[in-house]
């Protein structure tokens, strides 16, 4: 009969626990790195791929139009350099209180509209 010393058995268990902690730690580091590296993709886009955003003339509504198509009646393209790309970005929040009139001028929308 073979006798196993309890001291040797405990060190084997401890070694297994250390290995398990190392694997869990590595998994946590990988998950954190993945979250940091994909942070930009977590922002919700204003329009899907192959579309561009348009603004209602005289209002704060918006829509998405397929690339290559004209904006429908009552809508216009956003002024160059002032196009919202992601929900809550600088231009998305700006256009909640501003609009473009029928002549293409930017105007502030009265509160409550």
Buried (B, 14 or more C-beta within 10 A) or exposed (E): EEEEEEEEEEEEEEEEEEEEEEEEEEEEEEEEEEEEEEEEEEEEBBBEEEBBBBBBBBEEEBBEBEEEEEBEEEBBBBBEEBBBEBEEBEBBEEBEEBBBEEEEEEEEBEEEE
